[in-house]
């Protein structure tokens, strides 16, 4: 183990102050963190990046923050990588629990909220979700390719924050 540390330590600037890291050391750290992050995301689940829920966004923000410290040397390199793996595993565990428990899933990811029913906007629900009439009209044009809500059977703010529309028949 000492031989490994003696070889890798100087290459990565392990134990050095952040201000003393060289371009090569930071570059090597960046490459290692990039590859490790790819493995972590694969370990976590590829849907973590595809989904737009707050639950998944929190994972990405925290991972980015923690892993940047491994690159710039402001935290211990291997401990930071290990802590990041733990964060990904906790995210995966919570996703597993949410899959098996609807209540936990709603607590973690939220619930959809009906904002239009039978062509009528539900103003309190829109206000609760901070959706203006103009926001609704924009999404209606962009996603449902319609001009007004009178042709909407139901519209919901989904757990991801997207608005889904079901047209009247």
C-alpha contacts under 8 A as a table, 3 or more apart, distances in Angstrom:
res1	aa1	res2	aa2	distance
1	X	4	X	5.12
1	X	5	X	6.30
2	X	5	X	5.07
2	X	6	X	5.91
3	X	6	X	5.03
3	X	7	X	6.15
4	X	7	X	5.19
4	X	8	X	5.98
5	X	8	X	5.12
5	X	9	X	5.17
6	X	9	X	5.47
6	X	10	X	7.05
7	X	10	X	6.57
7	X	11	X	7.03
8	X	11	X	5.13
8	X	12	X	6.13
8	X	14	X	7.85
9	X	12	X	5.49
9	X	13	X	5.61
9	X	14	X	4.74
9	X	15	X	7.58
10	X	13	X	4.87
10	X	14	X	6.46
11	X	14	X	7.87
11	X	24	X	7.98
11	X	25	X	5.97
11	X	28	X	7.70
12	X	25	X	4.76
12	X	26	X	7.19
12	X	28	X	6.52
12	X	29	X	6.15
13	X	16	X	5.32
13	X	21	X	6.09
13	X	22	X	7.96
13	X	25	X	5.98
14	X	76	X	7.67
14	X	77	X	7.08
15	X	76	X	7.78
16	X	20	X	6.29
16	X	21	X	6.72
16	X	73	X	7.71
17	X	20	X	5.30
17	X	21	X	6.84
17	X	73	X	6.95
17	X	74	X	7.74
18	X	21	X	5.49
18	X	72	X	6.17
18	X	73	X	4.74
18	X	74	X	5.92
21	X	25	X	6.03
21	X	26	X	6.51
21	X	73	X	7.59
22	X	25	X	5.15
22	X	26	X	6.26
23	X	26	X	5.29
23	X	27	X	6.01
24	X	27	X	4.99
24	X	28	X	6.06
25	X	28	X	5.17
25	X	29	X	6.08
26	X	29	X	4.99
26	X	30	X	6.03
26	X	71	X	5.95
26	X	72	X	6.55
27	X	30	X	4.98
27	X	31	X	6.26
28	X	31	X	5.11
28	X	32	X	6.20
29	X	32	X	5.19
29	X	33	X	6.02
29	X	70	X	7.16
29	X	71	X	5.18
30	X	33	X	5.10
30	X	34	X	5.94
30	X	71	X	5.45
31	X	34	X	5.04
31	X	35	X	6.25
32	X	35	X	5.23
32	X	36	X	6.00
33	X	36	X	4.97
33	X	37	X	5.87
33	X	67	X	6.89
33	X	70	X	7.43
33	X	71	X	7.08
33	X	81	X	7.55
34	X	37	X	5.16
34	X	38	X	6.31
35	X	38	X	5.15
35	X	39	X	6.41
36	X	39	X	5.11
36	X	40	X	6.15
36	X	81	X	7.58
37	X	40	X	4.89
37	X	41	X	6.09
38	X	41	X	5.24
38	X	42	X	6.24
39	X	42	X	5.07
39	X	43	X	6.04
40	X	43	X	4.84
40	X	44	X	5.95
40	X	85	X	6.26
40	X	88	X	6.64
41	X	44	X	4.90
41	X	45	X	5.89
41	X	46	X	6.34
41	X	48	X	7.60
41	X	88	X	7.47
42	X	45	X	5.33
42	X	46	X	5.89
43	X	88	X	7.70
43	X	89	X	7.93
44	X	48	X	7.31
44	X	88	X	5.58
44	X	89	X	6.43
44	X	91	X	7.26
44	X	92	X	5.53
45	X	48	X	5.72
45	X	92	X	7.40
46	X	49	X	6.03
46	X	50	X	6.95
47	X	50	X	4.73
47	X	51	X	5.74
48	X	51	X	5.66
48	X	56	X	5.42
49	X	52	X	7.53
49	X	56	X	7.11
49	X	60	X	7.89
51	X	56	X	6.68
51	X	160	X	7.23
52	X	56	X	6.59
52	X	57	X	6.70
52	X	160	X	5.06
52	X	161	X	7.64
53	X	56	X	5.40
53	X	57	X	6.25
53	X	109	X	6.51
53	X	159	X	6.37
53	X	160	X	4.31
53	X	161	X	7.25
54	X	57	X	4.88
54	X	58	X	5.97
54	X	109	X	6.82
54	X	160	X	7.20
55	X	58	X	5.48
55	X	59	X	6.83
55	X	108	X	6.54
55	X	109	X	5.91
56	X	59	X	5.20
56	X	60	X	6.58
57	X	60	X	5.16
57	X	61	X	6.18
58	X	61	X	5.16
58	X	62	X	6.02
59	X	62	X	5.34
59	X	63	X	5.95
59	X	87	X	7.57
59	X	88	X	7.27
59	X	91	X	7.02
60	X	63	X	5.15
60	X	64	X	6.02
61	X	64	X	5.21
61	X	65	X	6.18
62	X	65	X	5.09
62	X	66	X	6.02
63	X	66	X	5.22
63	X	67	X	5.82
63	X	84	X	6.28
63	X	87	X	7.63
64	X	67	X	5.33
64	X	68	X	5.97
65	X	68	X	5.39
65	X	69	X	6.91
66	X	69	X	5.53
66	X	70	X	7.19
66	X	80	X	6.75
66	X	84	X	6.96
67	X	70	X	5.16
67	X	71	X	6.70
67	X	80	X	6.61
67	X	81	X	6.92
67	X	84	X	7.13
68	X	71	X	5.13
68	X	72	X	6.25
69	X	72	X	5.24
69	X	73	X	5.75
69	X	74	X	5.11
69	X	75	X	5.38
69	X	77	X	7.91
69	X	80	X	7.49
70	X	73	X	5.34
70	X	74	X	6.74
70	X	75	X	5.75
70	X	76	X	6.52
70	X	77	X	4.76
70	X	78	X	7.77
70	X	80	X	5.96
70	X	81	X	7.26
71	X	74	X	7.99
71	X	77	X	7.59
73	X	76	X	6.90
73	X	77	X	6.97
75	X	79	X	7.95
75	X	80	X	6.64
76	X	79	X	5.46
76	X	80	X	5.90
77	X	80	X	5.33
77	X	81	X	6.48
78	X	81	X	5.03
78	X	82	X	6.12
79	X	82	X	5.01
79	X	83	X	6.03
80	X	83	X	5.06
80	X	84	X	6.14
81	X	84	X	5.11
81	X	85	X	6.43
82	X	85	X	5.15
82	X	86	X	6.47
83	X	86	X	5.05
83	X	87	X	6.34
84	X	87	X	5.01
84	X	88	X	6.32
85	X	88	X	5.13
85	X	89	X	6.17
86	X	89	X	5.02
86	X	90	X	6.13
87	X	90	X	5.15
87	X	91	X	6.23
88	X	91	X	5.05
88	X	92	X	6.18
89	X	92	X	4.92
89	X	93	X	6.03
90	X	93	X	4.92
90	X	94	X	6.10
91	X	94	X	5.18
91	X	95	X	6.16
92	X	95	X	5.05
92	X	96	X	6.17
93	X	96	X	5.03
93	X	97	X	6.23
94	X	97	X	5.04
94	X	98	X	6.00
95	X	98	X	4.99
95	X	99	X	6.12
95	X	105	X	7.80
96	X	99	X	5.11
96	X	100	X	6.55
97	X	100	X	5.20
97	X	101	X	5.89
97	X	104	X	7.04
97	X	105	X	7.53
98	X	101	X	4.97
98	X	102	X	6.21
98	X	103	X	7.59
98	X	104	X	5.18
98	X	105	X	3.99
98	X	106	X	7.78
98	X	108	X	7.33
99	X	102	X	6.90
99	X	105	X	6.65
101	X	104	X	5.29
101	X	105	X	6.07
102	X	105	X	4.89
102	X	106	X	6.13
103	X	106	X	5.19
103	X	107	X	6.23
104	X	107	X	4.96
104	X	108	X	5.99
105	X	108	X	5.09
105	X	109	X	5.67
105	X	110	X	7.21
106	X	109	X	5.26
106	X	110	X	4.51
106	X	111	X	5.57
107	X	110	X	5.66
109	X	159	X	6.23
110	X	159	X	5.48
111	X	158	X	6.94
111	X	159	X	5.41
112	X	156	X	6.15
112	X	157	X	5.42
112	X	158	X	4.34
112	X	159	X	5.23
113	X	125	X	6.98
113	X	156	X	5.25
113	X	157	X	5.17
113	X	158	X	6.65
114	X	117	X	7.15
114	X	122	X	7.57
114	X	125	X	6.95
114	X	154	X	7.00
114	X	155	X	5.82
114	X	156	X	4.28
114	X	157	X	6.45
115	X	121	X	5.81
115	X	122	X	4.95
115	X	123	X	7.25
115	X	125	X	5.48
115	X	126	X	5.67
115	X	154	X	7.56
115	X	155	X	5.63
115	X	156	X	5.48
115	X	157	X	6.89
116	X	119	X	6.08
116	X	120	X	5.33
116	X	121	X	4.27
116	X	122	X	5.48
116	X	149	X	7.57
116	X	152	X	7.30
116	X	153	X	7.48
116	X	154	X	5.22
116	X	155	X	4.84
116	X	156	X	7.02
117	X	120	X	5.30
117	X	121	X	6.54
117	X	122	X	7.21
117	X	152	X	7.22
117	X	153	X	5.71
117	X	154	X	4.57
117	X	155	X	6.72
118	X	150	X	7.14
118	X	151	X	7.77
118	X	152	X	6.11
118	X	153	X	4.48
118	X	154	X	6.11
118	X	168	X	7.78
119	X	149	X	4.86
119	X	150	X	3.96
119	X	151	X	5.87
119	X	152	X	4.90
119	X	153	X	5.94
119	X	154	X	7.23
120	X	149	X	6.81
120	X	150	X	6.85
121	X	126	X	7.72
121	X	149	X	7.50
122	X	125	X	5.57
122	X	126	X	6.26
123	X	126	X	4.94
123	X	127	X	5.97
124	X	127	X	5.04
124	X	128	X	6.05
125	X	128	X	4.98
125	X	129	X	6.24
126	X	129	X	5.15
126	X	130	X	5.97
126	X	131	X	5.00
126	X	132	X	6.79
127	X	130	X	4.89
127	X	131	X	6.08
127	X	132	X	7.31
128	X	131	X	7.85
129	X	157	X	7.74
131	X	134	X	7.97
131	X	135	X	5.79
131	X	136	X	6.60
132	X	135	X	5.06
132	X	136	X	6.33
133	X	136	X	5.12
133	X	137	X	6.18
134	X	137	X	5.02
134	X	138	X	6.08
135	X	138	X	5.12
135	X	139	X	6.26
136	X	139	X	5.27
136	X	140	X	5.98
137	X	140	X	4.91
137	X	141	X	6.20
137	X	147	X	7.11
137	X	148	X	6.98
137	X	149	X	7.88
138	X	141	X	5.23
138	X	142	X	6.10
139	X	142	X	5.00
139	X	143	X	5.52
139	X	144	X	7.31
139	X	163	X	6.98
140	X	143	X	5.57
140	X	144	X	5.09
140	X	145	X	6.24
140	X	146	X	5.74
140	X	147	X	6.71
140	X	148	X	7.36
140	X	149	X	7.69
140	X	165	X	7.55
141	X	144	X	5.82
141	X	145	X	4.48
141	X	146	X	5.03
141	X	147	X	5.83
142	X	145	X	5.65
143	X	164	X	7.79
143	X	165	X	7.83
144	X	165	X	6.39
146	X	149	X	7.91
146	X	151	X	7.88
148	X	151	X	6.66
148	X	152	X	7.94
149	X	152	X	5.16
151	X	167	X	5.93
151	X	168	X	5.53
152	X	155	X	6.93
152	X	165	X	6.70
152	X	166	X	5.99
152	X	167	X	4.51
152	X	168	X	5.40
153	X	165	X	7.67
153	X	166	X	5.55
153	X	167	X	5.14
153	X	168	X	4.66
154	X	165	X	6.02
154	X	166	X	5.33
154	X	167	X	7.12
155	X	163	X	6.64
155	X	164	X	5.48
155	X	165	X	4.43
155	X	166	X	6.28
156	X	163	X	5.46
156	X	164	X	5.36
156	X	165	X	6.74
157	X	160	X	7.86
157	X	161	X	5.67
157	X	162	X	5.71
157	X	163	X	4.49
157	X	164	X	6.57
158	X	161	X	5.23
158	X	162	X	5.42
158	X	163	X	5.93
158	X	164	X	6.86
159	X	162	X	7.43
